Amino acid sequence: MKMTEEAPVKSIDCTGLYCPQPIFEVKKAINTVEIGEVLEMFADDPGAEEDMKRFAKRMGHELLLVEHQEYGVIRFLFRRLK
């Protein structure tokens, strides 16, 4: 996975949500952006990093960035590929 910074066209906040809710929210949100565009998501579920890696691989999207921030928050950038 390459770590790159691209401007997201949409951002969703999944902090306070636990598996499987962040997966449902990303799946719903990524379908609202165009193919090739970037979705940003924030989560604090300890399992979110592994869940999002599996989600991106399974759904055929590119996980561009996993960035650990303060207070246990993780920032994700996904590129919609299909």
N, CA, C and O atoms as a DFTB+ gen file, in Angstrom:
328 C
 N C O
     1  1       0.846      -1.180       0.000
     2  2       0.000       0.000       0.000
     3  2       0.882       1.230       0.000
     4  3       1.729       1.389       0.879
     5  1       0.693       2.093      -0.970
     6  2       1.479       3.315      -0.978
     7  2       0.822       4.338      -0.067
     8  3      -0.401       4.376       0.068
     9  1       1.641       5.156       0.547
    10  2       1.135       6.193       1.433
    11  2       1.227       7.514       0.693
    12  3       2.319       8.048       0.492
    13  1       0.109       8.028       0.297
    14  2       0.082       9.260      -0.483
    15  2      -1.039      10.157       0.025
    16  3      -2.004       9.691       0.632
    17  1      -0.897      11.420      -0.229
    18  2      -1.901      12.379       0.209
    19  2      -2.637      12.916      -1.006
    20  3      -2.022      13.503      -1.895
    21  1      -3.931      12.722      -1.050
    22  2      -4.750      13.260      -2.120
    23  2      -5.969      13.914      -1.496
    24  3      -6.460      13.478      -0.455
    25  1      -6.443      14.953      -2.136
    26  2      -7.587      15.696      -1.601
    27  2      -8.864      14.873      -1.722
    28  3      -9.256      14.494      -2.826
    29  1      -9.511      14.596      -0.595
    30  2     -10.777      13.863      -0.655
    31  2     -11.904      14.759      -1.143
    32  3     -11.901      15.968      -0.910
    33  1     -12.871      14.144      -1.826
    34  2     -14.062      14.878      -2.262
    35  2     -15.182      14.744      -1.230
    36  3     -16.158      15.494      -1.258
    37  1     -15.027      13.779      -0.318
    38  2     -16.026      13.569       0.729
    39  2     -15.315      13.034       1.959
    40  3     -14.336      12.296       1.855
    41  1     -15.820      13.414       3.124
    42  2     -15.253      12.950       4.385
    43  2     -16.376      12.461       5.287
    44  3     -17.433      13.086       5.376
    45  1     -16.135      11.331       5.956
    46  2     -17.117      10.830       6.919
    47  2     -16.416      10.556       8.247
    48  3     -15.243      10.183       8.283
    49  1     -17.146      10.747       9.319
    50  2     -16.619      10.557      10.665
    51  2     -17.273       9.328      11.281
    52  3     -18.470       9.323      11.567
    53  1     -16.476       8.293      11.478
    54  2     -16.983       7.057      12.076
    55  2     -16.435       6.862      13.488
    56  3     -16.483       5.756      14.026
    57  1     -15.913       7.938      14.093
    58  2     -15.434       7.799      15.467
    59  2     -16.620       7.487      16.369
    60  3     -17.718       8.017      16.198
    61  1     -16.366       6.620      17.324
    62  2     -17.429       6.197      18.228
    63  2     -18.238       5.017      17.710
    64  3     -19.083       4.481      18.427
    65  1     -17.985       4.611      16.477
    66  2     -18.677       3.459      15.896
    67  2     -17.755       2.248      15.921
    68  3     -16.543       2.382      15.754
    69  1     -18.317       1.091      16.124
    70  2     -17.517      -0.127      16.185
    71  2     -17.996      -1.131      15.158
    72  3     -19.138      -1.088      14.701
    73  1     -17.099      -2.035      14.806
    74  2     -17.343      -3.038      13.786
    75  2     -18.693      -3.711      14.026
    76  3     -19.004      -4.114      15.147
    77  1     -19.474      -3.826      12.986
    78  2     -19.181      -3.589      11.568
    79  2     -19.654      -2.221      11.047
    80  3     -19.607      -1.984       9.840
    81  1     -20.101      -1.331      11.919
    82  2     -20.706      -0.071      11.459
    83  2     -19.797       0.772      10.562
    84  3     -20.274       1.272       9.543
    85  1     -18.483       0.959      10.894
    86  2     -17.642       1.749       9.976
    87  2     -17.578       1.156       8.565
    88  3     -17.511       1.898       7.586
    89  1     -17.599      -0.159       8.459
    90  2     -17.577      -0.803       7.142
    91  2     -18.841      -0.430       6.364
    92  3     -18.772      -0.094       5.182
    93  1     -19.996      -0.492       7.036
    94  2     -21.258      -0.122       6.376
    95  2     -21.234       1.335       5.926
    96  3     -21.692       1.659       4.830
    97  1     -20.700       2.214       6.774
    98  2     -20.669       3.640       6.458
    99  2     -19.748       3.931       5.269
   100  3     -20.092       4.733       4.401
   101  1     -18.585       3.286       5.228
   102  2     -17.647       3.484       4.105
   103  2     -18.252       2.925       2.826
   104  3     -18.163       3.552       1.770
   105  1     -18.859       1.761       2.914
   106  2     -19.467       1.153       1.729
   107  2     -20.547       2.063       1.151
   108  3     -20.636       2.229      -0.065
   109  1     -21.359       2.645       2.013
   110  2     -22.423       3.542       1.577
   111  2     -21.815       4.829       0.984
   112  3     -22.241       5.286      -0.077
   113  1     -20.833       5.398       1.666
   114  2     -20.253       6.681       1.237
   115  2     -19.440       6.558      -0.047
   116  3     -19.468       7.461      -0.884
   117  1     -18.722       5.460      -0.213
   118  2     -17.862       5.342      -1.402
   119  2     -18.702       5.262      -2.667
   120  3     -18.235       5.615      -3.750
   121  1     -19.936       4.802      -2.534
   122  2     -20.822       4.740      -3.695
   123  2     -21.394       6.106      -4.076
   124  3     -22.075       6.227      -5.094
   125  1     -21.128       7.130      -3.272
   126  2     -21.607       8.478      -3.582
   127  2     -20.531       9.331      -4.252
   128  3     -20.806      10.456      -4.670
   129  1     -19.301       8.804      -4.357
   130  2     -18.241       9.539      -5.051
   131  2     -18.001       8.882      -6.408
   132  3     -18.323       7.711      -6.608
   133  1     -17.440       9.638      -7.323
   134  2     -17.183       9.122      -8.667
   135  2     -15.970       8.190      -8.670
   136  3     -15.107       8.285      -7.797
   137  1     -15.909       7.299      -9.644
   138  2     -14.747       6.424      -9.811
   139  2     -13.512       7.305      -9.982
   140  3     -13.514       8.251     -10.770
   141  1     -12.456       6.980      -9.232
   142  2     -11.216       7.746      -9.267
   143  2     -11.123       8.803      -8.177
   144  3     -10.038       9.305      -7.887
   145  1     -12.264       9.143      -7.569
   146  2     -12.250      10.144      -6.504
   147  2     -11.900       9.511      -5.159
   148  3     -11.941       8.292      -4.990
   149  1     -11.553      10.379      -4.212
   150  2     -11.043       9.929      -2.916
   151  2     -12.048      10.231      -1.803
   152  3     -12.606      11.325      -1.724
   153  1     -12.262       9.232      -0.950
   154  2     -13.107       9.335       0.233
   155  2     -12.208       9.311       1.465
   156  3     -11.293       8.493       1.563
   157  1     -12.475      10.204       2.390
   158  2     -11.743      10.250       3.665
   159  2     -12.668       9.733       4.759
   160  3     -13.862      10.034       4.777
   161  1     -12.096       8.945       5.672
   162  2     -12.872       8.414       6.787
   163  2     -12.026       8.451       8.043
   164  3     -10.833       8.152       8.009
   165  1     -12.653       8.820       9.156
   166  2     -12.003       8.819      10.462
   167  2     -12.688       7.782      11.339
   168  3     -13.915       7.685      11.357
   169  1     -11.884       7.002      12.070
   170  2     -12.430       5.980      12.963
   171  2     -11.523       5.845      14.182
   172  3     -10.338       6.173      14.130
   173  1     -12.095       5.358      15.273
   174  2     -11.297       5.090      16.466
   175  2     -11.489       3.662      16.980
   176  3     -11.026       3.324      18.069
   177  1     -12.162       2.838      16.209
   178  2     -12.311       1.420      16.542
   179  2     -10.932       0.776      16.428
   180  3     -10.287       0.899      15.387
   181  1     -10.460       0.085      17.483
   182  2      -9.138      -0.533      17.423
   183  2      -8.966      -1.516      16.262
   184  3      -7.848      -1.736      15.797
   185  1     -10.059      -2.102      15.797
   186  2      -9.990      -3.045      14.687
   187  2     -10.153      -2.407      13.315
   188  3     -10.135      -3.104      12.301
   189  1     -10.311      -1.097      13.276
   190  2     -10.633      -0.424      12.014
   191  2      -9.550      -0.579      10.958
   192  3      -9.865      -0.755       9.781
   193  1      -8.278      -0.519      11.353
   194  2      -7.217      -0.600      10.345
   195  2      -7.284      -1.916       9.577
   196  3      -7.265      -1.913       8.346
   197  1      -7.360      -3.023      10.277
   198  2      -7.445      -4.321       9.594
   199  2      -8.758      -4.445       8.822
   200  3      -8.777      -4.956       7.702
   201  1      -9.848      -3.982       9.418
   202  2     -11.146      -4.049       8.743
   203  2     -11.132      -3.276       7.425
   204  3     -11.647      -3.756       6.416
   205  1     -10.544      -2.081       7.436
   206  2     -10.536      -1.236       6.239
   207  2      -9.606      -1.791       5.164
   208  3      -9.895      -1.665       3.974
   209  1      -8.499      -2.401       5.567
   210  2      -7.606      -3.048       4.589
   211  2      -8.343      -4.190       3.893
   212  3      -8.275      -4.327       2.672
   213  1      -9.046      -5.006       4.674
   214  2      -9.808      -6.126       4.098
   215  2     -10.952      -5.622       3.224
   216  3     -11.198      -6.161       2.145
   217  1     -11.653      -4.583       3.693
   218  2     -12.758      -4.010       2.927
   219  2     -12.275      -3.536       1.557
   220  3     -12.868      -3.873       0.533
   221  1     -11.190      -2.749       1.545
   222  2     -10.682      -2.194       0.282
   223  2     -10.298      -3.315      -0.684
   224  3     -10.618      -3.258      -1.871
   225  1      -9.617      -4.320      -0.171
   226  2      -9.193      -5.436      -1.027
   227  2     -10.406      -6.207      -1.558
   228  3     -10.476      -6.527      -2.744
   229  1     -11.342      -6.494      -0.684
   230  2     -12.517      -7.278      -1.058
   231  2     -13.409      -6.533      -2.048
   232  3     -13.964      -7.145      -2.960
   233  1     -13.550      -5.219      -1.878
   234  2     -14.446      -4.439      -2.721
   235  2     -13.762      -3.874      -3.960
   236  3     -14.427      -3.298      -4.821
   237  1     -12.441      -4.030      -4.064
   238  2     -11.729      -3.577      -5.251
   239  2     -11.427      -2.090      -5.279
   240  3     -11.332      -1.498      -6.354
   241  1     -11.274      -1.474      -4.099
   242  2     -10.909      -0.067      -4.014
   243  2      -9.470       0.032      -3.513
   244  3      -8.916      -0.936      -2.991
   245  1      -8.876       1.204      -3.677
   246  2      -7.491       1.402      -3.268
   247  2      -7.454       2.149      -1.939
   248  3      -8.047       3.220      -1.807
   249  1      -6.759       1.584      -0.959
   250  2      -6.551       2.259       0.317
   251  2      -5.266       3.061       0.183
   252  3      -4.173       2.494       0.174
   253  1      -5.394       4.369       0.080
   254  2      -4.254       5.243      -0.188
   255  2      -3.474       5.601       1.064
   256  3      -2.256       5.771       1.009
   257  1      -4.165       5.719       2.194
   258  2      -3.519       6.247       3.388
   259  2      -4.147       5.675       4.645
   260  3      -5.368       5.566       4.760
   261  1      -3.285       5.313       5.582
   262  2      -3.700       4.966       6.938
   263  2      -2.821       5.816       7.842
   264  3      -1.613       5.594       7.928
   265  1      -3.425       6.788       8.515
   266  2      -2.659       7.744       9.313
   267  2      -3.177       7.740      10.743
   268  3      -4.330       8.086      11.003
   269  1      -2.302       7.340      11.670
   270  2      -2.667       7.330      13.087
   271  2      -2.514       8.740      13.637
   272  3      -1.448       9.347      13.540
   273  1      -3.592       9.251      14.215
   274  2      -3.612      10.607      14.757
   275  2      -3.733      10.553      16.274
   276  3      -3.635       9.484      16.877
   277  1      -3.944      11.704      16.880
   278  2      -4.082      11.774      18.334
   279  2      -5.356      11.096      18.809
   280  3      -6.318      10.941      18.056
   281  1      -5.343      10.694      20.077
   282  2      -6.520      10.153      20.763
   283  2      -7.053       8.881      20.128
   284  3      -8.247       8.594      20.219
   285  1      -6.173       8.112      19.481
   286  2      -6.581       6.837      18.916
   287  2      -7.361       6.921      17.624
   288  3      -7.903       5.916      17.164
   289  1      -7.429       8.104      17.027
   290  2      -8.166       8.266      15.775
   291  2      -7.266       7.871      14.597
   292  3      -6.084       8.213      14.555
   293  1      -7.845       7.157      13.663
   294  2      -7.136       6.755      12.447
   295  2      -7.831       7.404      11.260
   296  3      -9.056       7.369      11.144
   297  1      -7.029       7.997      10.382
   298  2      -7.553       8.630       9.169
   299  2      -7.255       7.707       7.990
   300  3      -6.132       7.232       7.825
   301  1      -8.266       7.465       7.189
   302  2      -8.139       6.610       6.009
   303  2      -8.487       7.407       4.763
   304  3      -9.379       8.255       4.789
   305  1      -7.781       7.135       3.673
   306  2      -8.151       7.668       2.363
   307  2      -8.343       6.487       1.430
   308  3      -7.459       5.640       1.304
   309  1      -9.493       6.428       0.778
   310  2      -9.819       5.377      -0.186
   311  2     -10.032       6.006      -1.558
   312  3     -10.639       7.071      -1.671
   313  1      -9.535       5.347      -2.594
   314  2      -9.861       5.756      -3.964
   315  2     -10.859       4.750      -4.507
   316  3     -10.615       3.543      -4.486
   317  1     -11.975       5.250      -4.988
   318  2     -12.977       4.374      -5.609
   319  2     -12.447       3.938      -6.968
   320  3     -12.107       4.769      -7.810
   321  1     -12.381       2.633      -7.171
   322  2     -11.858       2.102      -8.429
   323  2     -12.941       1.491      -9.319
   324  3     -12.707       1.270     -10.507
   325  1     -14.109       1.219      -8.766
   326  2     -15.174       0.656      -9.600
   327  2     -16.530       1.011      -9.064
   328  3     -17.545       0.620      -9.641
